Amino acid sequence: MATKRRRINDSAKATGKAYEIRDSGNGSVKGLILRVQPSGHRTYYIEIARGIRERIGRQDAFTLQAARAEARRYSVLPERKAPTTSSGSAITGESRSWQP
């Protein structure tokens, strides 16, 4: 599957293979992808991290501006805070793991 770098627009045509177009140009959002299926269905995704994607929705339900706004919501993830004990002091130690 090839990733083509050009502007996301309505002229994305179905081909024999699925392909992706990354958002570029003025107002683009890093990680916004339009995936075009061989059937012609087009779906917006946001790539949050390498290999981790969230589906935004089909192109017929979202305009490019709406997909960009939704993608910006995913771009602002909450910061992880260090865990604390019930008394409020920070938990330290290399061997402990925690979830955000």
N, C-alpha and C positions, 0 to 999 in steps of 0.2 A: 504494500500500500504506500503510495507516494504522497508526501505532503507538499502541496503546491503553495508557494508564497505569492499571493496576490490578494487584492481586496475582496472581501466577502460581499457578494451581491446576488441579485436574483438571476443573473445569467449563468449561474453554475448549472451545467448540463450533466445529465446522466451519461456515463460511459460504460464500458464493459466491466469496470472494476469500481469498488468503493474508493473514494479519495477524500482528502481533507484540505481545507483552505484556512489558513491562519489569518486572523484579523491584522490589518496593517493600514497605514495611512493616518490621516488626521482623526483624532478622537479614538484611536484604536485602543483595545484593552489587551494587555499581555495575557496569553493563555486562552483567548476566545477562539474557538474552532468551529467551522461549519463542516459537517461530515455529509458527503453526498453519496447516496447508495446507488447501486446499479439500476434500481427501480425508479430512481428520480427523487425519492424522499430525501429531504434535507433537514438536518437536526443540528442545533447549536449545543456545544459542550464548552465547559470551562476546564482547563487543565490546571488543577490546584498544585500538583507537584508531579514530578516525573512518574508517569504511569498511573496517576490518580486523577480521574475525571469525574465530573458531575454533569448530568444531563440538564440542560436548561429548558429545552423544548423544541418542537418542530418549527421550521421557518415560517410555515403558513400561520402559526399562532403568535409569533414574535416578530416585530420589526427589528432591524439591525440595532436601532437606538435602544429598544427595550431589552434586547439580548445583552448589549453592552452594559446597561444599568444593572441587570441581574448579575452579570459577570463581576462587576465592581463590588457587589455585595459579598461574593465569595473571596475576593481579593483581600478584604479586610477581616482577617481571622483574629480572634481574641488572643492576647498574649498568654503564655503559660506562666503560672505563678508557682513558686516553690511551695511544697506542702508544709503544713504546720501541724503541731500537736494540738491537743485540746486546750493547752495553756497558752497557745499562741506563739510558741518559740519555733524557729525553723528546724526542720528535720535535716540532718546532715548525714553523710556517709556514702561511700562509693557503691556499696552493695545493694542499696535500696532502689527500687524502681517505683515510678508513680505515673498515673494517668492524669491528663489535664482535666 
